Amino acid sequence: MLLSTGNPFGNVQQKDAWTTTIASTIPTRWGLFDDPRISVSTRAIGIYGFYPAQYWTMLRVKFLKLPGKIKDGAILAIAEMEEQTNVRFYNSIEDPEYYEPYHIKLPNIAVRMDSGREGSGNYGLVGGEQYINVPTTLENADANEIKRFFLHAFCNAAGMFNEQQRPDRDNYVKIDFNNVKDNCKSAFDKIKSNYTTMGMFDMFSITLASSKDFSKNGLNTITTKTGLGIAINYTLSTQDKAFLNSHYLPYIARKDNYVELDDVYDPSGRRLTEEERLQLQNQINAQRGLYGVPPANGRTELVDW
């Protein structure tokens, strides 16, 4: 299968969990690679409030007031991503909004309903509170469609652009902007700078629009280069997983500064052996000046979704 997605991070801002060490002074559950308290102390003016777009250590998510079926669909999407990739989620609903006494607003993805007919969100970690806006029309959808929405939204939040935004997309698909809703044209904007791609165009990516997506008149908005329709994708593609596994490690939420890893997949999708997992975990902890088995009492007590 062919791939796949870009990400919005330049060389300075980009964080890759396989190659970038988390600051030894912060726990993984904060979602950050760099200690924001240091950023505060070096800024000339103002409190910490904006973090350059980057990858998360783990996606910090909190559900605001959601209908039951919408929340269930989000939970199914989270479970599927955690089962198939290195991406991990942390329920931050009971965490304080700010880290005191520095008054640092920790990053969160707040999931909320929105009266708009299309969903929206951010690409990657942008800092402070960011949102996944769920269209109220999704309440009329079935469970698969709701889960599809959240798989797509969480991939965007994890740093993936939409497949049709690749700069080389015209070699593979045709966009008919005459059929695209005026407020949705940005979903087809090419990303021409500050991005990375893996492989070739992925017709199976969860982030790829289907032919009728964003249509204002029921006609196709996107087709293959030869004019064929593009089906709805309901699951993560092989290359979606490869991208996420290339940029994330499955950190277990802890309240201390140890790193503890869940089952790890390499970018090819191979699950690391227990010996390899422990070797990687020990290597990361050694970079943080920590040795031995992470203490069991250092784990964060997780809050149910």
C-alpha positions, 0 to 999 in steps of 0.5 A: 500500500502507498502512503501518506501524510505530511506534518506541520513541523519544521526542523526546529519545532519537530519532535520525534519520539524515537529520536528526541529525549523528553526533558528529564524534568517533566513527566510523560503525561504532560504531553510535551517534550520540552519543559515549559517552565524553562520556556517561561524563564527565557521569554522576554514578556508574557506567560507561557501560552503558545507552544510551537506545533509539534508531536505529543508525548501522549495525546491529552484529551478531555471530553466536554459535554458529549452525547452518549453515542458521540462519546462512545465513538471517540472511545472506540477510536482511541482504543483502535489507535492504541491497539494498532499504533504507538499513539497513547491517550491520556484523559486530562479531564481531572487535571488542573488547567494550569501548572502552578506557581508558574501559571503554565497552561498545559496542552489539552485537546478538548472535544466539544459539539459544534453547530457547524455541519463540518468538523474542525481541529488542529494539526499537532500540538499547538499549545494551551487548549485546542479543540476538536469540534464535532458537528451536531449532524454526526448525532444522526450517523451510525457507529462506524461513521462516528468512529471514522470521524474521530480516527481522522480527527485524532490523526490530525491532532497527532500531526497528520495533514489530510492526504489530499493536501499533499503537494503532489496530489495532482499526480493522483487525484482531481479536485473540483472546487466548483463542488466544494462548500465555500467554507471547506475549501481549506480542506483541499489546500496544498501544503507546500512548505514545512511538511514531511511525507512518507511514501507515495499517495495513499488512497486508503488513508483515514485522512483522505476525503471521499468523493462526496465529502465537503460537497455543496451539491451532491457532486464529486469533490475529489476523484482519482486521476482517471475519474473514478470515485474515491470510497470512504475509508473507515480504518487506519491504513497500513501507511497511516500506522507506519507514519504514527509508529515512526513519530510516537512511542507508547508512553505509559502515564506516570507522575514521576520522571521515569519513562515506561513503555507499553508494547512498541511497534517499529515503523514497519509494524513489527512489535518489538520483543520484550527484550527490545522494549526494555532495552529501548526503555532503559536507554531513554531513562539513562538519557534522563539520568534514571536507572532500574525498573520504573517504580510501580507507585510512579504510575498515574492512576488513570481516569476512565473515559 
